[in-house]
Amino acid sequence: MLLEIKDLVVKYGQISALNGISLSVEEGKLTCLLGANGAGKSTLVKTLSGIMKPAKGEIIFNGENIAGMPMHQIYKKGITLCPEGRRIFPQQTVYENLKMGAYNRRDNEIQADVEKYYEMFPILGERKNQKAGLLSGGEQQMLAICRALMGRPKFLMLDEPSMGLAPKIVKEIFNTINRIRQEGITILLIEQNAKQALKIADYGYVLDVGYITMHDSAEKLYQNETLQKAYFGGGQ
C-alpha cells in the first residue's frame, strides 16, 4: 500500500472530527472517499497535507510515518493536494499558474510538462496568456488539476473537484480524472457525488461524522442499496 492510515484521531479542541479511522490506498489505484458535509472529509485532507496535526494514530506513506510532519516536508514526499474551490491565482495567467505548480522542481522538463497539459486540455493552451480568473468554473478546475500534476506527485488528492459545476462539466471533470488514473498516478478522490466517483474508482470508503461506516470495491459500493438510498436516491 502506498498510503495506510491507522486509528487516526483528529480534534478541534475537545471535539473529535475523526474518531480513530483506518483506511488504505493502493499504489496506482483510484480510491474515493464519500461523505456529506460535516462528515470529516476536509479534516482528513488537511491532516494528510500537514495543515492539521493528529491527536493520535499513524499515517504511513511509502513506508514512513508522516503524521504531524510540516506541510513542506509532506509535499516533498510526493503528496499533492488539488484543493476544494480550485484556489487558482486569478490575477496570474494560465501559464503562470501551471509554473507555480512546479515551484519545487529543479529539473529541465518543466516546460515539456506544461506543453503536455496544453495538449491534454487544448483550452488551456489557447488561453495560456489569459488571466486565470477569467476562465469558466470548469476550465479553472482543469487548470487546478494540471497545476497539482505539475509537481509530479506520487499521490494526488482531489478535494471535491465537481463542486459547483454544471452536470455537463462534471462529466468532463470525471473523464479528466479517469485519464489521469490511467496514467498510473495514485489518487484519493474526496467527493459528495458518489455516483460519478464510484464509476471511475477502484475502491471506496464512506465517512460519516468522523467514522468510516462502509468500505468495499467501488463496484460493490455502487450496487449497495443502503448507499444508493443515501447518496443517489436508490436508483442507478
Secondary structure, 3 states (H helix, E strand, C coil): CCEEEEEEEEEECCEEEEEEEEEEECCCCEEEEECCCCCCHHHHHHHHHCCCCCCEEEEEECCEECCCCCHHHHHHCCEEEECCCCCCCCCCEHHHHHHHCCCCCCCCCHHHHHHHHHHHCHHHHHCCCCEHHHCCHHHHHHHHHHHHHCCCCCEEEEECCCCCCCHHHHHHHHHHHHHHHHCCCEEEEEECCHHHHHHHCCEEEEEECCEEEEEEEHHHHHHCHHHHHHHHCCCC
